[in-house]
Amino acid sequence: MTQSAEQARRGARLKDVAEAAGVSVATASKALNDRDDVHPATRRRVLEAAERLSFTPNALAQTLHSGRSGTVGLITHDLEGRFSIPILMGAEDSFGAGKMSIFLCDARGDAIRQMHHLQALLSRRVDGLIIVGSRTDPRPPVATDAPVPVVYVYAPSERAEDLSFVPDNVGAGRLVTEHLLSLGRRKIAHIAGDTSYAATHDRVEGIRATLAEAGVQLVGEKPWYGSWSESWGRAAAASLLTSDPAVDAIICGSDQIARGVLESLREAGRRVPDDIAVASFDNWEILATGSRPQLTSVDMRFEALGQRAARAIFAALEGREDSGVHVEPCRLVVRGSTIGS
């Protein structure tokens, strides 16, 4: 049996890759594990050899050598996956294909279930934990003495020593208001969501501050607070048109609310965006692009939050720990509900 046939039978080993690349086993290992102390040309030669030989690293051997499991746990309280799935996708992108796997656990808003998942993940020797909340209100930490890095996403930890990444909801309010003002809209109303949510008040803060700087007052002088639902959007828009028929723009607290607002405006014979421009928050694509017209909405950039969380775990594993609440910028996605075709 030839050497290449023997390799194919048993599978290529690290030693085979090293020989094919003309380097030592130690150098090949460093190159395949993306260590910094390898020359780029050498790394490229090793990777090409590994691909040519269809080399698959032995996960168990890697774990024993590095002391790491190559896994991270993600515990979410977001029942619908609205936030957790894009955050998970962003984290996976940063971890890289095959370098780190993620265990997803749904705590369903239950502290006991959360503790069970925490203990189960730690017993599996995960290298880090990502905790995703269902709202941006500060939350108690899952543990104060976890043996692995813990990063909070969307809902920040109450503990200053912990590391959290959250969207800039105040900035989101500014973005959407600046956009409407730039279009010449001056009679702007805000149909908000649940007043018990921190995100609701943060967005209102951004909207009010931007209007004040432009010398413009919110229609009705205050937001319309309600629920995160289409039915609330329909009811609030109908009442708004009765109390303030001259309104020329409506900022909605979510894409769901905006769908209801659009329906009421259509029933009232008000054209969007010609008569009234409509904008919202969250950029839930299935809702935003399925609306008539499509919704201008602020993207909270959940995937970017997941990417930041993953990079923070990598950094902590390398000894570069961080703390505090990091506020990440959002972006406005302009569609037909504010600028007609």
N, C-alpha and C positions, 0 to 999 in steps of 0.2 A: 504493500500500500504506500503510495507517495505521501510526502509531507502534506501537500494541499488537501489530498483526500482524507488523511487522518484528521486535519483541522476541521474539515467539513463534518466528519462523523461526530467528533466530540465538541465542536464549537470552538471558535477562536478564543484564545486566552490573552490576557494582558501581555504576557511574554511574547506572544506571536505578533501583536501590534507593535511592541517595542522593537522587535527584530526587523519588521517590515519598514519601520520608520527610521531605523538606524540610530535609536536612542536607548538609554537605559530604561529599565522597568519603572524606576522612580520618576523619571522625566515623563514617560508616557502617562503614568497615573496622574501627575500634576496637570498635564495638558488636558486630559479627559475630564478632570474635575474643575477645570477653568481657574486654576491658580494663577496669581499675578506674576509669579517668578519664572515664567516660561517665555522664551522669545516667540513673537508672533509667527515667524516662519517655521519654527519647530512645532508649535501648536498645530499649525495648518497641516504639516506633514503627518503628524500623529493622527489627526482627525480624518485625513484622507485614507490613511492606512486602516483605521478602524472601520470606515465605511466600506472599503474594498474587501475587507475580511468579514463583513457583517458581524462585527464585534458587539456583543451585548454585555454591559457591565453586570457583574454579580451583585445584586442588591444587598444580599445578606453580608457579603464580604465588605462591601462599602460601608454598611452600618457598623460592622465590627471594627473596621479600620478608623472611621471618623468619630464613632460614638454617637452618631445621629441616625434617626430612623428614616429620614427623607420624607416625612409626613408632617402636615400641619392640620390642626382641627379648626373648623369654623362652626361656631354655635350661633344660630340666628333666632331672633324673636319675631321675624317678619313672616307671618303666616302664609302670605300669598307669594312670597319669593320676589316681590316687586323690587326690593332693594338688594336682597341677599344674592340673587342669581347673577346680576351684572357685577356685583362686588366680587363674587366668586370667580367669574370669568376674568376680571381684571387681575385678581391675585394669581390665577393660573398662568396668565400671560407673563407676568413678572417672574414667577417661579421657574418658568421654562419647561418645555416638554421633557418629561422623564426625570427632571431634576428633583421635583418635589410634588407629592400627591396631597390632595386635600380631602379630609373626612368632613362631610357636611352633616350637622345635627340640628334639628329643629326643636327648640325649647318651648315653643308655643306660648310664650309669655308666662311660663310656670317656673317659679324659682326652684322647686324640688326637681323638676325635670332637667333644668339647667345644671344643677349640682350633679345629677346622675351622669349627664353627658360629660361634664368636666372630669369627673373621676374616671369614666371609661376612657376618655381620650388620653389622660395622663398615664393610665395603666398601659396604654399602647405605646407609650414613650414618644409621643409627638414632639416635634422640635419647637413648636410654637402654637399660639392660639389667636384666632381672630374672632372677636365678639361683635355681632351685628345687631343693633337695636331696631325697633320698628318705628321710632320717632326720635327727634333730635334732642329731647330733654335729657339732661345729665342723669346717669344711672349709677347705682352702687356697683363697685367692682366685683367681678366674679370670684376673685381671690386676692389676698394681699401678700401671699407668700408662694405664688406659683413657681415651680422649678424651671419654667421655660418662659420666653418672652410672650407677653400678652399685649395685643393691640386692639383698641376699640374703634369701630367704624360706624358712622352715622349717629349713634348715640354715645356721647362722650362719657368717660368715667368721672365720677365725682372726685376721685382722688387725684391730687395735683401731681403725684409721682408717676401716675400711669400715662400711657401714650394713646392719644385719640386723634382720629381724622374725621372731620365733619364738613359738610358743604356750607358755603357762605350764603346763608339765606338772606342776610341783610343786603349783601351785594346782589343777590338775585332780584330782590325788590327794586334795587337801583337800576339794574340792567333793563328790566321790562318797562319801567317808568321812563327812563331816558329814551328808549325806542319810541314810545308813544308820543312823547313830547317832540321828538325830532320829526314826527309826521304831522305836526301842527295840531295835535289833539290837546284840548285844554279842559274839557268837561269829563274828567276821568273818575270813574267809580271803582270800588274794590269789593267784589263779592268773595269773602274769605271763607276759610274752613273752620274747623273746631277751635274755639278760643282757648281750650285747655292745652293746646300744643305750642311748644316754644317756637317751632318753625312759623306758625301763623303770626306771632307777634314780631319775630325777626323780619319777616317779609314786609309787614306793615311799617316797621321802623324804616326800612329802606325806601319804601314807596313815599311815605310822608316827608322824609328828609329831602328826597329828590324833587318832589313837588314844591316844597317850601323854598328851595334854592331857585326855582324857576318862577316864584311868585304866584303859584297856582295852588288852589285849595281842593282837597278831595271832595267830590260831589257828595252832598249830604253831610259833610264834615267828619264822617266816621265810616269805617268799613261795615259791611253787612256780614255778621258772623253766623255760621251755621254748621253743617256737616260736610264731610268729604263725599258728596253724592250728586248724581245728575238731578235727582228730584229737588234737592236744595237749590241747585243752579237754576232750574226752571222756575221755581216759586220766587226766588229772590229777584231774578231778572224781570218777571212779570210785575212785581211790586215796584221795582226800580223805575220801570218805564212809566208807571202811573205817577210816582212821586217826583221824578226828575226826567221828563220826556226829552229834554235837550241833551242828555248824556251822549257823548260822541266816542267814548272808549270805556271798556270794562276789563279790569284785571281780575282774573279768576284765581282762587286759591289753589286749584289743581286742574288737571286735564279733565277729570270726571265732572267737576263743577262746570267747566267750560262747555262740555257737551250739552248739559242741560240749558245753559245760557243761550247757546246757538239755537237750540230748538225753540225756546221762547221768542227769540228775536225773529226767527223765521215765521212763526205763527202770527206775530204782530206786524208782519210786513216790513220789518226793518232790515235793510241790506247790510251784509257784512263782506268787506270792511267799508263800503261806501258811506253808509250812514253811521255805523258804529263799529269800531275796531275791537277785536277780542284777543286777549293774550292770557297765558296761564303759566303754571309752573309744573315741573317734573319731566316733561317731554317723554311721556309714556307713549312710545312710538305707535303701538297698536291703536291707541285712542287718538293721538295727535294727527296721524296720517289718515285715519279712517273717518275723520270729521269732515263736514261740508260747510265752509271750505276747511282745508287743512289748518291746524292750529299753530300759531306762533307760540312757542313755549320755551321756558328756561330749562335747559338740561342740567341736572344736578351732578352729572359726570360720576356716576356710581362706579363705573369700571376704573376710572382714574383713582378713586378712593381705594379700591381693592389693590391696585398697583402700588400705591403708596404704602399700604399696610404690609404687602409682601416684601417690599424693599426694606421696610423698617425691621421686619423679622430677620431678614438676611443680615442687616447691619448689626442687630443685637447679638446674633450668633457669632459675629466676628468681633464682638466686644465693644461695638459702637452703639451704646444705648441712648435713647432719647426719652423725653417726657413732655407732658403738657398737651394742650388742645391745639391742633393744627387745623386752621380754617382754609379749605381749598376752594379756589374760584370756580364759578359756574360759567355757562355760556348760553347765549340766546340763540335759538334756532328760529329764524324768520320764515313764516309760511303765509298762505293766502288769507288768513283771518285778520291780518293787519295791513298787508300790502297786496292789493288785487293784481290779477294777471293782466 
